[in-house]
Amino acid sequence: MRPSALPNTSTLIVAVDRPASGAETVRLLRPDGSEARRFGLKPGADAQRAAGARIFVREGGGVLKAIHRDGAVEDLGNLGDPDAFNLTVSPDGTRWMWGTIDASNWDNKRGLVHVAGDRLPARVVAQSTQDTTPHGGAVMPFSWTQVGAFLANGPVGVGGYAPFGFGVNRAYRLDPLSLAAAPLPHTDECSLGDVAADGTIACFPLDVHQQSHSLSLIGPDGRAKAIELAKPRFLDHGDVFFSPDGSQLTVAGATDVGADGKPEQFGTDVVATADASIERLAIDGVRLGPIGWASWLDDGSLVVYRPQGAAGGPSGIYVVKPGGGARQISAGGIPIGLLTG
């Protein structure tokens, strides 16, 4: 029996359960924690992002599909490389970009960024090689938010423990019409976190000695505010996302004990951009992760999650209300985006 279609008027949080073995399950959750729908995926399929009316699922060989809230499945074509990475989606879910690496020259790998979408055949919009970028690395997708699509240069073939990735440098903004990439100011020496609607850049100063534990807010006029992050809570840091009005942003940290095989201790703070004041989130041990900028709900709440095995309490997804108060809406799972269409 086919389930009845859900109305397209409610925002749903998309969560994916990734068991140690077996197929993934995708669940559609209302902000109050009630479950609207669930889908079992094929073995080997991976739900990666959700936006607009689509849940983007990657299958074997780089095949990209989308699931809609009524269960309909849509074929979005092939990413052209089974090792394609960093799938990033526009807020309305009508365009998507991804990265590939041409490793034919192992000493100078070439990164390529591809874009496709509704009535937009796949095309390469940026490429670079490691020796043409500052601090090494190759160009790759970074984020696609309400204020635009961004690329950045990142390390290739780097391993090790990095809960928020290995950092990026020299970021670019993608023009929405021409799809040309233009350099983003101030990012040659500052690892991009996010960009606000007014052009304010949040980034982490690059430090070859890995001793910097601060966040920079660089305004449209080029003036910078340095925000010191508490140690050891922010020995690793990331998950920087502005609220829709730009008045606040999140920054998450980790104590780096996961590198020693201990339960990692995550934590998230909220920064007021006007005065750079910091407020600790009402719940410990959580981060924002793949849901990105969509962590901010319309009422000012934040969607966060505690990964499996992390310290601080039960794993799962939580909604934190403005001013405090956290509600667990899922036991386990990772939030990967919102369905709004």
C-alpha positions in Angstrom: 0.0 0.0 0.0 1.4 3.4 -1.0 1.5 5.9 1.9 -0.6 9.1 1.3 1.4 12.2 0.2 2.3 14.7 2.8 1.3 18.4 2.3 4.1 20.5 1.1 3.6 23.3 3.6 5.5 22.1 6.6 9.3 22.1 7.2 10.7 18.7 8.0 14.1 17.9 9.4 15.7 15.1 7.5 17.7 12.6 9.6 19.7 9.6 8.4 20.5 6.6 10.4 23.8 5.0 9.4 24.3 1.6 11.1 27.7 -0.1 11.3 26.4 -2.6 8.8 23.3 -2.7 6.6 21.3 -0.2 4.7 20.7 3.4 5.8 17.2 4.7 6.9 16.0 8.2 6.2 13.5 9.8 8.6 11.4 12.9 8.1 10.9 14.6 11.5 8.8 17.5 12.6 10.5 20.0 14.9 8.4 18.6 17.8 10.0 15.2 17.2 7.1 13.4 15.7 8.0 11.3 12.6 6.2 12.1 9.4 7.8 9.5 7.1 10.7 7.1 6.8 12.4 5.4 3.9 14.8 2.5 3.7 17.6 2.9 1.2 19.3 0.3 -0.9 22.4 -1.3 0.5 25.4 0.9 -0.4 23.2 4.0 -0.9 24.1 7.1 1.1 21.7 10.0 1.8 23.9 13.1 1.7 21.9 16.3 1.7 18.3 17.6 1.8 17.0 20.9 0.6 13.9 22.3 -1.1 11.8 19.3 -2.1 14.6 16.8 -2.5 16.6 14.3 -0.4 19.8 13.7 -2.3 21.0 10.1 -2.3 24.2 8.8 -3.9 24.3 5.3 -5.1 27.1 3.1 -6.4 29.2 4.3 -9.3 28.3 8.0 -8.6 24.6 7.8 -9.5 22.7 10.6 -7.9 19.0 10.3 -7.1 16.5 12.3 -5.1 13.6 11.2 -2.9 10.6 13.4 -2.4 8.5 13.6 0.8 5.8 11.5 -0.9 8.3 8.7 -1.6 8.7 9.5 -5.3 12.3 8.8 -6.6 13.9 11.0 -9.2 17.0 10.2 -11.3 19.4 13.2 -11.3 22.1 11.6 -13.5 25.7 10.6 -12.8 28.3 12.5 -11.0 30.9 11.2 -13.4 33.2 9.7 -10.8 32.5 7.1 -8.2 34.8 9.0 -5.8 33.0 12.4 -6.3 32.9 14.3 -3.0 31.5 17.3 -1.1 28.0 17.2 -2.7 26.6 20.7 -1.9 23.0 21.8 -2.6 21.3 25.1 -3.2 18.7 26.1 -0.5 15.8 25.5 -2.9 17.2 22.1 -4.0 17.2 23.0 -7.7 21.0 23.0 -8.2 23.9 21.0 -6.8 27.6 21.0 -7.1 30.3 18.4 -6.3 34.1 17.9 -6.5 36.3 15.4 -8.3 40.0 14.9 -8.3 42.1 14.1 -11.4 45.0 12.2 -9.9 46.6 11.2 -13.2 49.5 13.3 -12.1 50.0 12.1 -8.5 52.4 14.9 -7.6 50.1 17.7 -8.7 46.5 16.5 -8.4 43.9 18.7 -10.1 40.6 19.5 -8.4 37.4 20.2 -10.4 34.1 21.6 -9.3 31.0 20.6 -11.2 27.5 22.2 -11.1 24.2 20.7 -12.4 20.5 21.3 -11.8 17.1 21.7 -13.2 17.4 22.6 -16.8 21.2 22.9 -16.2 23.4 20.2 -17.7 26.4 19.3 -15.7 29.5 21.5 -16.3 32.9 22.2 -14.8 32.9 25.7 -13.2 36.3 25.8 -11.6 39.5 23.8 -11.6 43.0 24.1 -10.1 46.1 22.1 -9.3 47.9 21.9 -6.0 50.9 23.9 -7.0 48.8 26.9 -8.1 47.1 27.5 -4.7 48.4 29.0 -1.5 49.4 26.4 1.2 48.7 23.6 -1.3 45.4 22.0 -1.9 42.9 21.8 -4.8 39.7 23.6 -5.4 36.5 22.0 -4.1 32.9 22.8 -3.2 32.6 24.4 0.3 29.0 25.5 0.9 25.8 26.7 -0.7 23.8 29.0 1.6 21.1 31.6 1.3 23.7 34.2 0.3 25.3 32.1 -2.4 27.6 29.2 -3.4 31.2 29.1 -2.2 34.3 27.1 -3.2 37.6 26.8 -1.5 41.0 25.2 -1.8 41.5 22.3 0.5 44.1 19.6 1.1 44.1 16.4 -1.0 44.9 13.0 0.2 45.3 14.0 3.9 44.5 11.5 6.6 44.2 11.6 10.3 41.8 12.8 13.0 40.0 16.0 12.1 36.3 16.2 13.4 35.7 19.5 11.4 37.9 18.8 8.4 41.5 20.0 7.7 40.7 23.6 6.9 40.6 25.5 3.6 42.2 28.6 2.2 41.5 31.0 -0.6 37.7 30.8 -1.0 35.6 31.9 -4.0 32.1 33.0 -4.5 30.2 31.5 -7.5 28.3 34.0 -9.6 24.7 32.7 -9.7 24.2 33.6 -13.4 27.6 33.1 -15.1 28.7 30.4 -12.7 32.2 32.1 -12.7 34.2 31.9 -9.5 35.6 35.1 -8.0 38.0 35.2 -5.1 36.5 36.0 -1.7 38.5 38.7 0.1 40.6 38.0 3.2 40.6 34.2 2.7 44.2 33.6 1.6 45.2 33.6 5.3 41.9 32.7 6.9 40.0 29.4 6.7 36.4 30.2 5.7 33.6 29.3 8.0 30.6 31.2 6.6 29.4 34.5 5.0 26.5 36.6 6.3 24.0 38.4 4.1 25.8 41.7 4.6 29.1 40.3 3.5 30.6 39.7 6.9 33.1 36.8 6.8 33.6 34.4 9.7 36.9 32.5 9.4 39.7 30.9 11.4 43.2 32.5 11.0 45.5 30.0 9.3 48.4 29.0 11.5 51.1 26.6 10.2 51.9 25.7 13.8 48.2 24.9 14.6 48.4 27.1 17.7 45.6 29.5 16.8 42.3 29.1 18.7 40.4 32.1 17.5 37.6 33.1 15.2 37.7 36.2 13.1 34.7 38.3 12.0 35.7 40.5 9.0 33.1 43.1 8.1 32.4 44.5 4.6 34.7 47.4 5.4 37.6 45.0 6.1 37.7 45.6 9.8 38.2 42.4 11.8 37.1 41.3 15.3 39.1 38.5 16.9 37.2 36.2 19.2 39.3 33.9 21.4 37.9 30.4 21.8 38.1 28.6 25.1 40.6 25.8 25.5 40.5 22.8 25.7 36.9 22.9 24.4 38.1 24.4 21.0 41.3 22.6 20.3 39.5 21.6 17.1 36.9 24.0 15.8 34.3 24.4 13.0 30.5 24.4 12.3 30.5 28.2 11.9 27.0 29.3 10.6 25.4 32.7 10.7 21.7 33.0 11.7 19.5 34.3 8.8 19.6 37.9 10.0 23.4 37.8 10.7 23.0 38.8 14.3 24.4 35.5 15.7 26.5 32.7 14.6 27.4 29.2 15.9 30.9 27.9 16.4 31.6 24.3 17.6 34.6 22.8 19.2 36.1 19.5 20.2 38.7 18.7 22.8 40.7 16.4 20.5 40.5 13.4 22.8 38.9 11.4 20.0 42.4 11.1 18.5 43.3 9.1 21.6 40.4 6.7 21.2 38.4 8.4 23.9 34.8 9.6 23.6 35.1 13.0 21.9 33.8 16.0 23.8 31.9 18.4 21.4 30.5 21.7 22.4 28.8 24.6 20.6 28.7 28.3 21.5 26.6 31.1 20.0 28.3 34.4 19.2 26.5 37.8 19.0 28.1 39.5 16.0 27.4 43.1 17.3 29.8 42.8 20.3 31.4 39.4 19.8 30.0 38.1 23.1 29.8 34.4 23.5 27.1 32.3 25.1 27.5 28.6 25.7 24.7 26.5 24.2 22.1 25.1 26.6 23.3 21.5 25.9 26.8 20.1 26.0 28.4 17.5 23.7 26.6 18.6 20.5 27.6 19.9 17.1 25.8 21.0 13.9 27.5 19.1 11.1 26.0 18.3 7.7 22.8 20.3 8.2 25.0 23.5 8.0 23.3 26.9 7.8 19.9 25.2 7.9 20.5 24.4 11.6 18.8 27.8 12.2 15.0 27.3 12.1 12.6 30.1 11.4 11.8 30.6 15.1 15.5 31.0 16.0 15.9 27.4 17.3 19.0 25.4 16.5 19.1 21.8 15.2 22.1 20.0 16.7 23.2 16.5 17.2 25.4 14.4 19.5 27.3 11.8 17.4 27.3 8.1 18.4 30.0 7.5 21.0 30.6 11.1 21.8 30.7 12.3 25.5 27.9 14.3 27.1 24.8 12.2 27.0 22.7 10.1 24.7 23.4 10.3 21.0 20.7 11.8 18.8 19.2 15.0 17.4 18.1 17.9 19.5 16.3 21.2 19.0 17.5 24.0 21.2 15.1 26.9 21.7 16.2 30.6 21.8 17.2 31.5 25.3 17.8 27.8 26.3 16.0 24.6 26.7 16.8 21.5 24.6 14.4 18.9 23.3 15.6 15.5 22.0 13.7 14.8 18.8 15.5 11.6 17.7 17.4 8.8 19.4 20.4 8.6 17.2 20.7 9.8 13.6 22.4 12.7 11.8 20.5 15.8 10.5 21.4 16.4 6.8 19.0 19.2 5.9 15.4 20.5 5.7 12.6 19.8 3.4 10.6 23.0 2.7 9.0 22.2 -0.6 
